[in-house]
Amino acid sequence: MFKKSIYLISFVLVLATGGVAQAGLNDPPLLNESFEEETSYGQPTPGWYDYDAGRDEYWAFQETRGEDPKTTYGDVWGALRPGGIHWQKIGTWDAGATYQIDVLLGNRTTWANWGIYVSLWGGGNEALASDDTYPEAIGATRLSESDILITDEVESIMETKEVSTILSTGIGLTPGDPLWIQIESG
């Protein structure tokens, strides 16, 4: 059994890796881990698959709008509304691996507090992964999911707070199957 840290930073997320190297994790490397590749408001999220439950939920927006808290990770937050999902492949599946996932949450002045869930998924047909899909739709299996992570953890509007969750890959898939991370609004 091994442990690896994944850092998620934003109202809903941002990814950057740290800790011990592990075969199969971050292969391919995490893409657009801090949402900095697109600085225009309301654009698809480069490097991430976006699912919006039939609404226009693709969001990457600048903190400089004055509605978003400041962070040392960059100027752009990834955002989701209820039912929205950001997801991407983060490597390959290994039995019994555990991951500490740290999320930087922030209260925005103009949005309600929906909270997020972070989950790991394994398997599925990588060729079917695209925007407007989600892991289950490509045949992936949910391996573990966090309790809801809510911005109530943040003491006031325009502040941030890192919260953590531990997720496991479990057993039952084939070593080398795709491993996915999903961030979903509550």
C-alpha positions in Angstrom: 0.0 0.0 0.0 1.3 3.5 -0.8 0.1 7.1 -0.3 0.3 10.0 -2.7 -0.8 13.6 -2.3 -3.0 15.4 -4.9 -3.7 19.1 -4.2 -6.9 20.6 -5.5 -7.1 24.3 -5.3 -10.1 26.5 -6.1 -13.7 27.2 -5.4 -14.1 23.8 -6.7 -10.6 22.8 -7.6 -7.2 22.9 -9.0 -4.7 20.1 -9.2 -0.9 20.0 -8.5 1.0 16.9 -7.4 3.5 16.5 -4.6 5.1 13.8 -2.5 6.6 10.4 -3.5 6.7 9.4 -7.1 4.5 6.5 -8.0 4.4 4.3 -11.1 1.2 4.9 -13.0 0.1 8.2 -11.3 0.3 11.4 -13.3 0.9 9.4 -16.5 -0.2 11.4 -18.3 0.7 14.4 -16.1 -2.2 16.3 -14.5 -3.4 18.9 -17.0 -4.2 22.5 -16.2 -3.9 21.8 -12.4 -4.6 25.4 -11.4 -7.0 26.4 -14.2 -4.5 29.0 -15.5 -4.6 27.9 -19.2 -7.8 29.8 -19.9 -8.2 33.3 -18.5 -11.5 34.2 -20.1 -14.8 34.0 -18.1 -17.2 31.2 -19.0 -14.9 29.1 -21.2 -14.5 25.3 -21.4 -11.8 24.1 -19.0 -8.6 23.2 -20.9 -7.2 19.8 -19.7 -10.4 18.8 -18.0 -13.6 17.1 -19.3 -16.6 19.3 -18.3 -20.1 17.9 -17.7 -22.8 20.4 -17.2 -26.1 18.4 -16.9 -27.5 20.1 -19.9 -26.6 23.7 -18.8 -23.8 25.9 -19.8 -21.6 25.2 -16.8 -18.1 25.4 -18.3 -16.5 27.9 -16.1 -13.0 29.2 -15.7 -12.9 32.7 -14.5 -10.6 35.4 -13.3 -10.3 36.3 -9.6 -9.7 39.9 -10.7 -13.5 40.3 -11.2 -13.6 41.2 -7.6 -16.0 38.4 -6.6 -13.4 35.7 -5.9 -10.8 35.4 -3.1 -7.1 35.7 -3.8 -4.8 32.7 -3.8 -1.1 32.0 -4.2 -1.9 29.3 -6.8 -2.8 31.7 -9.6 -5.4 34.1 -10.8 -8.1 31.8 -12.2 -10.5 29.5 -10.3 -12.4 26.5 -11.7 -16.0 26.8 -10.8 -19.1 24.5 -10.9 -22.8 25.0 -10.4 -25.1 22.2 -9.1 -24.7 19.0 -11.2 -21.5 20.3 -12.8 -18.4 18.0 -13.0 -14.7 18.5 -13.9 -12.8 15.2 -14.4 -9.7 13.9 -16.0 -7.4 10.8 -16.1 -4.7 11.0 -13.4 -2.9 7.7 -14.1 -3.5 4.0 -13.9 -5.3 1.9 -11.2 -3.4 0.0 -8.6 -5.1 -2.1 -5.9 -5.4 -0.6 -2.4 -3.7 2.7 -3.1 -4.8 5.6 -0.9 -4.7 9.3 -1.8 -4.8 12.4 0.3 -6.6 15.0 -1.7 -6.4 18.6 -0.5 -8.9 21.2 -1.8 -8.7 24.9 -1.5 -12.2 26.2 -1.1 -13.2 29.8 -1.3 -16.4 31.8 -0.7 -17.4 33.9 -3.6 -19.5 37.0 -3.1 -22.1 36.2 -5.7 -22.7 32.4 -5.4 -24.5 30.2 -3.0 -22.6 27.6 -1.0 -23.2 24.3 -2.9 -20.1 22.3 -1.7 -18.3 19.7 -3.7 -17.6 15.9 -3.7 -14.3 14.5 -4.8 -14.2 10.9 -6.1 -11.8 8.4 -7.7 -13.0 6.3 -10.6 -11.3 3.3 -12.3 -11.6 1.6 -15.7 -13.8 2.7 -18.5 -13.2 3.3 -22.2 -10.8 6.2 -22.5 -11.8 6.7 -26.2 -15.2 7.8 -25.0 -14.0 10.5 -22.6 -15.0 14.0 -23.7 -16.8 17.1 -22.6 -20.5 16.5 -21.8 -19.7 13.0 -20.5 -18.8 11.8 -17.1 -16.9 8.7 -15.8 -19.9 6.4 -15.3 -21.0 7.1 -18.9 -17.7 5.7 -20.3 -18.0 2.6 -18.2 -15.8 3.6 -15.2 -16.5 2.4 -11.7 -16.6 4.8 -8.7 -13.9 3.6 -6.3 -14.4 6.0 -3.4 -16.0 9.4 -2.8 -15.5 12.1 -0.2 -18.1 13.5 2.2 -19.3 16.8 1.0 -16.6 19.5 1.2 -18.4 22.8 1.8 -17.3 26.4 1.8 -19.0 26.8 5.2 -15.5 25.6 6.3 -14.4 29.1 5.3 -15.0 31.7 8.0 -16.1 34.6 5.8 -16.7 35.7 2.2 -13.6 36.3 0.1 -11.4 34.0 2.2 -10.1 30.5 1.5 -9.4 27.3 3.5 -7.7 24.0 2.6 -9.6 20.9 3.5 -8.5 17.3 3.0 -10.0 13.9 2.3 -8.5 10.5 1.9 -9.7 8.3 -0.9 -8.8 4.7 -1.8 -8.7 2.7 -5.1 -10.0 -0.5 -3.4 -9.8 -3.8 -5.2 -11.4 -5.6 -8.2 -10.1 -3.8 -11.3 -7.2 -4.8 -13.5 -3.8 -3.1 -12.8 -3.2 -0.6 -15.5 -6.9 0.4 -16.0 -7.4 4.2 -16.2 -7.6 6.1 -12.9 -9.8 9.2 -13.0 -10.5 12.0 -10.5 -13.9 13.7 -10.5 -14.9 17.0 -8.8 -18.7 17.4 -8.7 -20.7 20.2 -7.2 -23.1 19.3 -4.4 
